[in-house]
Amino acid sequence: MYSARANLLDAHHVFDEIPCKNIVCWTALISANVDNQKPKNALHLFRQMQMDNVEPDNVAITVALSACADIGALEMGEWIHTYVRHKKGLDIDLSLNNALVNMYVKCGNIVTGRRIFDSMEKKDVTTWTSIIVGHALHGQAEEALKLYAEMRGKDKKIWKKKRNGDCGSSLIVPNDVTFIGVLMACSHAGMVEEGKQHFKSMSEDYGLKPRESHFGCMVDLFCRAGLLKEAYNFILEMPLQPNAVVWRTFLGACCLKGNIELAAEVRCRLLELDPGHAGDYVAMSNIYAAKGMWDKKIVIRDQIKQRKAPGCSSIEVGTEISEFVAADEDHPLRLEIYVVLEHLLINMKASGYSPELSSLTEY
């Protein structure tokens, strides 16, 4: 109940008051952290549960794998997978297999994710969607679209409405997340017309209402193809209010194409929606530099320096997730990091890399 109300503090208090904690108690608290965007805490609890000699069941493992997928904790996910393979009597059901596929593709190991997918005798829409999105995220557009065609069935039967219930037992109906993967694949492959058809198919063939993510995929599709005018008109005609992500995608395309007028207009819209995003400043600075408009670049550069919130990144080291920020002068390993970075730059230059100085922004 507390988790559903996003009250993790009281949820933890209730958990701490339980004198004899079983697997259900632990799983409830781990799931509460995952559901409330605290995957790092969830994995810490999962390890603590095992140290307290409470063995995880398939439900707890499924939740822990979801936490791994959220933060890209591949090593932890692999450890859990090893545990699953060697644990006798563990019920490896469809949900657990789906969680493994999802974890591997989101943590960057599409090969293992696909191998698990191929080995599964039973698959549902979640299984197919996870692997389709995974291939799309890895830039393997043709494979993603091939899987989508296979999912729909060899007889090419199309359902007009999912709610009619006449889909047939051998075919699986795609959901809205499936179409995110399909549209991403079309975007990466430059398949504009195919993307339009799939976007149209969502509502006409499956009765699915496009969400912000789908509109964002379509804008990305047009932008990657260099169709700025079509992307701009699509945004203006959206039935939803375009969010900052949509406009930011379009801003990036304007900068790549050197369209200062459109970029300036989009920047004004972003200042209203999300004025503190550093990437927008950098994008405008780069386009001004590329056009030789150094006075405006200097103005943008000064605005960046006035920002106090640095960018934050995370990395998995062993089973721990470490965070660091840009220009961090207090990091205990900063000297070692700079040495590695220097060697990396030397190797890059030796391989023929030459930075485009006009695109650099001073911080």
Secondary structure as UniProt FT lines:
FT   TURN            2..6
FT   HELIX           8..17
FT   HELIX           23..35
FT   TURN            36..37
FT   HELIX           39..51
FT   TURN            52..53
FT   HELIX           58..71
FT   HELIX           74..86
FT   TURN            88..89
FT   HELIX           94..106
FT   TURN            107..108
FT   HELIX           110..119
FT   HELIX           125..137
FT   TURN            138..139
FT   HELIX           141..152
FT   TURN            154..155
FT   HELIX           162..164
FT   TURN            169..170
FT   HELIX           176..189
FT   HELIX           192..206
FT   HELIX           212..224
FT   TURN            225..226
FT   HELIX           228..236
FT   HELIX           244..257
FT   HELIX           260..273
FT   TURN            275..276
FT   HELIX           278..290
FT   TURN            291..292
FT   HELIX           294..305
FT   STRAND          312..317
FT   TURN            318..319
FT   STRAND          320..325
FT   TURN            326..327
FT   TURN            332..333
FT   HELIX           334..350
FT   TURN            351..352
FT   HELIX           357..359
//
